[in-house]
Amino acid sequence: MNEKSLWEIYEEKQLQEMETVTERYKGCIDIGKTERECVRLSIKMAEEAGYRHLKDFAAEGKTLNPGDKVYAVYNEKTLALYHIGEEPLEHGMNILGAHIDSPRIDIKQNPLYEKDGLAYLDTHYYGGIKKYQWVTIPLAIHGVIVKKDGSREVVNIGEDDKDPVFTITDILVHLSKKQMEKKAGVVIEGENLDLLIGSVPLADEEKDAVKANMLKLLEEKYHMTEDDFLSAELEIVPVGKARDLGFDRSMILAYGQDDRICAFTSLMAILEMEETPKRTSCCILVDKEEIGSYGASGMQSRFFENATAEVLQLCGYTSDISLRRCLQDSKMLSSDVSAAYDPLYADVFEKKNSAFFGKGLVFNKYTGSGGKGSSSDANAEYMAQIRKVMDDAGVMFQTAELGKVDAGGGGTIAWIMANYGMEVIDSGLAILCMHAPMEVSSKADIYEAVRGYKAFLKNMK
C-alpha cells in the first residue's frame, strides 16, 4: 500500500481527468437528492449509453448476446444494469452494488396542522441522524404525489433561487438553559422535527385559517387536497448544490454522499465500458439500506434475483439451477462509504486501520459492530484477488475499519448478497461528517474510485 497522497502522485493529465469526473459527479448529486430522482437520472444516463429496458427487449422476442446492454427497474426506486459479457452468464457476473437512499426527514401521511398561528408539516426522520443537526437550516421538499386516478405530481420546492425554503425551528439560546442540560440524543425530540411552512391566514376563514391558506396554495400549485397526502412520498432534504470545499478546492461538500458517491461512481464505471466485457458486468442501485434494506425496493427483496433470472432466460438459460450458479459464481464490490479519519475526533479511530482522504478506494474486509456483528467478512482468497486486480491496474487503495472496535459500527448490503454464496467485499470512499445534512469527500478519491470500479468490472475473473 502506497503511503503517499494521490495529490502527490497525479500528473497534470490525471488532474484534468479528475476535474471532469468530479464535475460530472457534482451534477449527478445535485439532481439526485432522493432515490426516485437518482433512478430517473441513472436511467437517462444509461439510455444515452445504449442501455434498453429489459421488458422492451423481451417484448420484441430477442435474445441477449455479448455486448448487449439492458436495465431493470422497480418503481423508480431500485435499478439494475447488465452489460452482457463474452463468457456464459451462468458462470457469474462482476457486480457493483450501492444504495441510493440517504438519511433525511419524511413527511407523515396526515401531516398538515396549525398551532397558534403557524402552519407545520408533521414528520418522521429516516435513517440514523443526529436530530439537532437538522434544525435552523434551509430545507427543501422533494417527492411525488399520486392521486386516486393514478395521475402524478412531481414535487421539488426549495432548490430554485426563486423558490421558498422551509425550516425546523429551535429554541433561542437565551431561553435554552434547560435544553442545554439534555443529552445530545434528546436535545431535539423526533416529534419536534416538524417543518415550518407558513403563517398567513386565509381571509374570512374562522378556524385554522393558516392551515386553510396552505391547502389553498397546494391546490393551486399541485391540484391536491389534504387527503392526497395519504398517497404522497415527500422527503425533506437540505437546500443547495454540491460545492468545492477548501481554498485548494480539493474536497466536495454536499448532501447525500452516503451512499450516492459510491452509486454514481459505480454508474460512471459501467456506463463508460465501451468494449464487451469478458464476464457480464452488473451495477445495482438499491433503496432502503439506511433502514435495514427491507421492503420491495430494498436489497432483501427478490428484485435483483428476479431481474437476473429474466436476463438469464433471454440468454438461453431456462432452469433455476442456472440462476443459482450465476449468483453463486458472481463476485461483488458492495460499495458503501467509510468513515474518513478526522483528527479532531481521533479518539474514536484506530489510526493504522482508518481510511484517509486522498489515499484512494477503501476496502473493508468486514463492517458490522463490536465482534464483527452483522458483517459478511470477506475471505483471504478474495482479498488477494482484489489486491491483484487493483495493483495490476495501478489503482491506489487502502483498507480500513469503521473506527475503534467498541466505538460503534454500521452495516451494508454485503451480507445480503453473500447469502447467495458469491464473493463479496465492502468497498467505497472515505467521507467526513457521515449522515450529517452535509458530508465531505475528496475529489481525488472519487476519481480513483471510478478507476478502481472499472478495473474490477474488466479484470476480475
C-alpha positions in Angstrom: 0.0 0.0 0.0 1.3 3.4 -1.0 1.5 5.9 1.9 1.7 8.9 -0.4 -1.4 11.0 -1.2 -2.9 10.9 -4.6 -2.2 14.6 -4.8 1.5 13.8 -4.7 1.2 11.2 -7.5 -1.2 12.6 -10.1 0.3 14.3 -13.1 -1.4 17.1 -15.0 -3.4 14.8 -17.3 -4.8 12.9 -14.3 -5.7 16.1 -12.5 -7.6 17.3 -15.6 -9.5 14.0 -15.8 -10.3 14.2 -12.1 -11.9 17.6 -12.6 -14.0 16.2 -15.4 -15.2 13.3 -13.3 -15.9 15.3 -10.2 -17.8 18.0 -12.1 -20.0 15.2 -13.5 -20.4 13.7 -10.1 -21.5 17.1 -8.6 -24.1 17.4 -11.3 -25.4 14.0 -10.6 -25.7 14.5 -6.8 -27.3 17.9 -7.3 -30.1 16.3 -9.4 -30.4 13.0 -7.3 -31.4 14.1 -3.8 -33.9 11.2 -3.5 -33.9 7.6 -4.6 -36.5 8.3 -7.3 -34.5 11.2 -8.6 -31.4 9.0 -8.7 -33.1 6.3 -10.6 -34.7 8.7 -13.1 -31.3 10.3 -13.7 -29.5 6.9 -13.9 -31.9 5.6 -16.5 -31.4 8.7 -18.6 -27.7 8.3 -18.5 -27.9 4.6 -19.2 -30.1 5.0 -22.2 -27.7 7.6 -23.6 -25.0 5.0 -23.2 -27.0 2.4 -25.2 -28.9 0.6 -22.5 -32.5 -0.6 -23.1 -35.3 -1.6 -20.7 -35.3 -5.3 -20.2 -39.1 -5.5 -20.7 -38.9 -3.8 -24.0 -36.1 -6.1 -25.1 -38.1 -9.2 -24.1 -41.3 -7.9 -25.8 -39.5 -7.9 -29.1 -38.7 -11.6 -28.7 -35.0 -11.0 -29.0 -32.2 -12.9 -27.3 -29.4 -11.3 -25.4 -25.9 -11.6 -26.9 -22.4 -10.5 -25.8 -22.2 -6.7 -25.9 -26.0 -6.1 -25.3 -26.9 -3.6 -22.5 -30.2 -3.8 -20.6 -31.6 -2.5 -17.3 -34.4 -3.4 -15.0 -36.2 -1.1 -12.6 -38.6 -1.3 -9.7 -41.0 1.6 -9.1 -38.4 4.3 -9.7 -36.5 3.2 -6.5 -34.2 0.4 -7.5 -32.2 -0.2 -10.7 -30.1 -3.0 -12.1 -27.9 -2.7 -15.2 -26.4 -5.6 -17.2 -23.7 -5.4 -19.8 -23.6 -8.9 -21.3 -20.1 -10.4 -21.5 -18.4 -13.0 -23.7 -18.3 -15.7 -21.1 -21.5 -17.7 -20.3 -23.7 -15.8 -17.9 -24.2 -19.0 -15.9 -20.5 -18.6 -14.9 -21.3 -15.5 -12.9 -21.0 -11.7 -13.1 -18.8 -8.9 -11.8 -21.2 -6.8 -9.7 -21.0 -3.2 -8.4 -23.7 -2.5 -5.8 -24.5 0.7 -3.9 -27.5 2.3 -2.2 -29.2 5.5 -3.3 -31.3 6.3 -0.2 -29.8 8.7 2.3 -30.7 9.9 5.8 -33.4 12.5 5.6 -36.8 13.6 7.1 -40.0 12.2 5.7 -43.4 13.9 5.8 -46.1 11.8 7.5 -49.4 10.7 5.9 -51.5 13.1 7.9 -49.1 15.9 8.4 -50.7 19.3 8.0 -51.6 21.2 11.1 -51.8 24.7 12.6 -50.7 25.8 16.0 -51.0 29.3 17.4 -50.9 31.0 14.0 -48.2 28.9 12.4 -48.6 26.0 9.9 -46.4 22.9 10.1 -45.9 19.5 8.4 -45.5 16.6 10.8 -42.5 14.4 10.1 -40.8 11.1 10.8 -37.0 11.0 10.3 -35.5 8.3 8.1 -32.2 6.5 8.9 -29.6 7.4 11.5 -29.4 11.1 12.1 -28.2 13.5 14.8 -31.6 15.3 15.1 -30.0 18.5 16.3 -28.1 18.9 13.0 -31.4 19.4 11.1 -32.8 22.5 12.8 -32.5 26.1 11.6 -31.1 25.2 8.2 -32.8 25.8 4.9 -34.7 22.7 3.7 -36.4 21.7 0.5 -39.3 19.3 -0.2 -38.8 16.6 -2.9 -41.0 13.8 -3.9 -44.2 12.7 -5.6 -47.9 13.0 -5.1 -50.0 10.2 -6.6 -53.7 10.9 -6.9 -56.5 8.3 -6.7 -56.9 8.5 -10.5 -53.2 7.5 -10.9 -52.0 10.9 -12.0 -48.8 12.1 -10.5 -47.3 15.4 -9.5 -43.5 15.6 -9.0 -42.6 17.9 -6.2 -39.3 19.9 -5.9 -39.7 23.1 -3.8 -36.7 25.0 -2.4 -33.9 24.3 -4.9 -34.5 27.1 -7.3 -33.4 30.5 -6.2 -36.9 31.8 -6.7 -38.4 29.1 -4.6 -39.4 29.5 -0.9 -37.5 27.3 1.5 -38.6 25.7 4.8 -37.0 25.1 8.2 -37.3 23.3 11.5 -37.2 25.8 14.5 -35.1 25.6 17.6 -35.4 27.5 20.9 -33.4 30.7 21.2 -30.2 30.4 23.2 -31.4 33.0 25.7 -34.2 30.6 26.9 -32.4 27.3 26.4 -31.0 26.7 29.9 -33.0 23.5 30.5 -32.5 22.3 26.9 -28.7 22.6 27.1 -28.7 20.3 30.1 -30.1 17.4 28.0 -28.1 14.7 26.3 -27.4 15.2 22.6 -29.8 12.5 21.6 -32.8 14.3 23.1 -31.8 18.0 22.8 -34.2 17.9 19.8 -37.0 15.3 20.1 -38.2 13.4 17.0 -41.7 14.7 17.3 -40.4 18.2 17.3 -38.8 17.9 13.9 -41.8 19.5 12.3 -41.4 21.7 9.2 -42.5 25.3 9.4 -44.4 26.1 6.2 -46.5 29.2 6.6 -48.0 32.0 8.7 -50.6 33.9 6.6 -54.2 33.2 7.4 -56.8 32.7 4.7 -59.2 35.7 4.6 -62.7 35.2 6.1 -61.6 31.7 7.5 -62.5 31.4 11.2 -60.8 28.2 12.2 -57.3 27.1 11.3 -57.1 29.9 8.8 -53.3 29.5 8.2 -53.8 25.8 7.5 -56.6 26.6 5.2 -54.4 29.0 3.3 -51.7 26.3 2.9 -54.3 23.9 1.4 -55.4 26.6 -1.0 -51.8 27.2 -2.1 -51.2 23.4 -2.5 -54.4 23.1 -4.6 -53.4 25.9 -6.8 -49.9 24.6 -7.5 -50.3 20.8 -7.3 -54.1 20.3 -7.6 -54.0 18.3 -4.4 -56.4 18.0 -1.5 -55.4 17.3 2.1 -56.3 13.6 1.6 -53.7 13.4 -1.2 -51.0 13.4 1.5 -52.1 9.8 2.1 -50.6 8.7 -1.2 -47.6 11.1 -1.3 -43.9 10.4 -0.8 -42.4 13.7 0.3 -38.9 13.9 1.6 -37.2 16.9 3.4 -33.6 17.4 2.4 -31.1 20.2 2.7 -31.2 23.0 0.2 -28.3 23.7 -2.0 -25.9 22.3 -4.6 -22.6 20.5 -4.2 -19.8 22.9 -3.6 -16.0 22.7 -3.8 -14.5 22.8 -0.3 -11.3 24.4 0.7 -9.0 27.1 -0.7 -7.5 24.4 -2.8 -10.9 23.1 -4.0 -9.7 19.6 -3.2 -12.9 18.4 -1.5 -16.7 18.4 -2.1 -19.4 19.4 0.4 -22.8 18.0 -0.4 -25.9 16.3 0.9 -26.4 12.6 0.4 -22.9 11.5 -0.4 -23.6 8.4 1.7 -24.0 6.5 -0.4 -24.6 8.3 -3.7 -20.9 8.9 -4.0 -20.5 5.1 -4.5 -23.7 4.8 -6.6 -22.7 7.5 -9.1 -19.0 6.4 -9.4 -20.2 2.8 -9.9 -22.7 4.0 -12.5 -20.0 6.0 -14.3 -17.7 3.0 -14.4 -20.2 0.6 -16.0 -21.5 3.2 -18.5 -18.0 4.1 -19.7 -17.3 0.5 -20.6 -17.4 0.6 -24.4 -15.9 -2.8 -25.1 -17.7 -6.0 -24.5 -16.5 -7.4 -21.1 -15.3 -10.9 -20.6 -17.7 -11.5 -17.7 -21.0 -9.9 -17.6 -20.9 -6.6 -15.8 -23.7 -5.5 -13.5 -24.4 -2.5 -11.4 -27.3 -2.4 -8.9 -28.5 0.7 -7.2 -30.9 0.0 -4.3 -33.2 1.7 -1.8 -33.8 1.2 1.9 -30.2 0.4 3.1 -30.4 3.1 5.7 -33.3 1.3 7.4 -32.1 -2.3 7.1 -32.6 -3.0 3.3 -36.2 -4.1 3.9 -39.2 -3.7 1.6 -39.8 -4.3 -2.0 -37.2 -1.8 -3.1 -34.5 -2.9 -0.6 -31.7 -5.4 -1.2 -33.5 -8.0 0.9 -36.3 -8.2 -1.7 -36.3 -10.6 -4.7 -36.0 -7.8 -7.3 -32.3 -8.4 -8.2 -32.8 -12.2 -8.2 -35.9 -11.9 -10.4 -34.3 -9.5 -12.8 -31.2 -11.7 -13.2 -33.5 -14.7 -13.9 -35.1 -12.7 -16.7 -31.7 -11.8 -18.2 -30.6 -15.5 -18.0 -33.7 -16.5 -19.8 -33.0 -14.1 -22.6 -29.5 -15.5 -22.8 -31.0 -19.0 -23.3 -30.9 -20.4 -19.7 -34.3 -21.6 -18.5 -33.6 -23.7 -15.4 -33.5 -22.5 -11.8 -30.1 -24.1 -11.3 -28.6 -21.7 -13.9 -29.7 -18.7 -11.7 -28.2 -20.4 -8.6 -24.9 -21.0 -10.4 -24.8 -17.4 -11.8 -25.4 -15.8 -8.4 -23.0 -18.1 -6.5 -20.2 -17.7 -9.0 -20.6 -13.9 -9.2 -18.1 -11.5 -7.5 -19.2 -8.2 -6.0 -18.0 -4.9 -4.6 -20.6 -3.9 -2.0 -19.8 -0.2 -2.3 -20.6 1.9 0.7 -18.9 4.8 2.3 -16.3 4.5 5.0 -15.5 6.9 7.8 -12.6 9.2 6.9 -10.1 9.7 9.7 -10.9 13.0 11.4 -8.0 14.4 13.5 -10.5 16.5 15.6 -12.1 13.3 16.8 -9.1 11.0 16.8 -10.2 9.2 20.0 -12.8 7.1 18.1 -10.4 5.9 15.4 -7.7 3.3 15.3 -5.3 5.2 13.1 -3.4 2.4 11.4 -6.7 0.8 10.3 -8.5 4.0 9.3 -9.4 5.5 5.9 -7.8 8.8 4.9 -8.6 11.4 2.3 -6.5 11.2 -0.8 -5.5 7.6 -0.3 -7.9 6.1 -2.9 -10.6 3.4 -2.8 -11.3 1.9 0.6 -11.8 -1.8 1.2 -13.4 -3.0 4.4 -12.9 -6.7 4.9 -15.7 -6.6 7.4 -18.0 -4.0 8.8 -20.6 -4.6 11.5 -20.1 -3.6 15.1 -18.5 -5.0 18.2 -17.4 -8.5 17.5 -18.0 -8.2 13.7 -21.7 -8.4 14.3 -23.8 -8.3 11.0 -20.8 -8.4 8.7 -20.1 -10.9 5.9 -16.3 -10.8 6.5 -14.7 -11.4 3.1 -12.2 -14.3 2.9 -8.5 -14.0 2.4 -8.6 -15.6 -1.1 -11.0 -12.9 -2.4 -9.0 -10.2 -0.8 -5.9 -11.4 -2.6 -7.7 -11.3 -5.9 -8.9 -7.8 -5.2 -5.3 -6.7 -4.4 -4.0 -8.2 -7.7 -6.7 -6.5 -9.8 -6.1 -3.1 -8.3 -2.3 -3.4 -8.3 -2.2 -4.6 -11.9 -4.4 -1.6 -12.9 -2.3 0.9 -10.9 -5.3 1.8 -8.7 -4.4 3.2 -5.3 -6.4 1.7 -2.5 -6.5 1.4 1.3 -8.0 -0.9 3.9 -10.0 0.3 6.9 -12.4 -0.5 9.7 -15.2 1.8 10.9 -13.5 3.2 13.9 -12.4 1.5 17.1 -13.9 -1.9 17.9 -16.1 -0.7 20.7 -16.8 2.8 19.4 -19.9 1.9 17.3 -20.3 0.4 13.9 -22.5 0.1 10.9 -23.7 -2.3 8.2 -24.0 -2.5 4.4 -25.8 -4.7 1.8 -22.7 -7.1 1.6 -24.1 -9.8 3.9 -27.4 -10.0 1.9 -25.5 -10.7 -1.3 -23.2 -13.1 0.4 -26.2 -15.2 1.2 -26.1 -16.4 -2.4 -22.6 -17.7 -1.8 -20.9 -15.1 -4.0 -17.7 -13.5 -3.1 -18.4 -10.0 -1.6 -16.3 -7.3 0.0 -17.2 -3.9 1.2 -15.6 -1.1 -0.7 -16.2 2.6 -1.2 -14.9 6.1 -0.4 -14.0 7.8 2.8 -16.2 10.7 3.8 -16.3 13.1 6.8 -19.5 14.0 8.7 -21.3 10.8 7.6 -25.1 11.1 8.0 -24.9 14.9 8.6 -27.0 17.2 6.4 -23.8 18.0 4.5 -21.0 15.5 4.1 -17.4 15.9 2.8 -15.5 13.9 0.3 -12.1 14.0 -1.6 -12.1 14.7 -5.3 -9.0 12.5 -5.7 -10.8 9.6 -4.1 -13.8 10.0 -6.4 -11.6 9.8 -9.5 -9.7 6.8 -8.1 -12.9 5.0 -7.3 -14.1 5.2 -10.9 -10.7 3.8 -12.0 -11.0 1.0 -9.4 -14.5 0.1 -10.3 -13.6 -0.1 -14.0 -10.6 -2.3 -13.2 -12.9 -4.6 -11.2 -15.5 -4.9 -13.9 -12.9 -5.5 -16.6 -10.4 -7.8 -14.9 -11.9 -9.7 -12.1 -12.0 -13.4 -13.0 
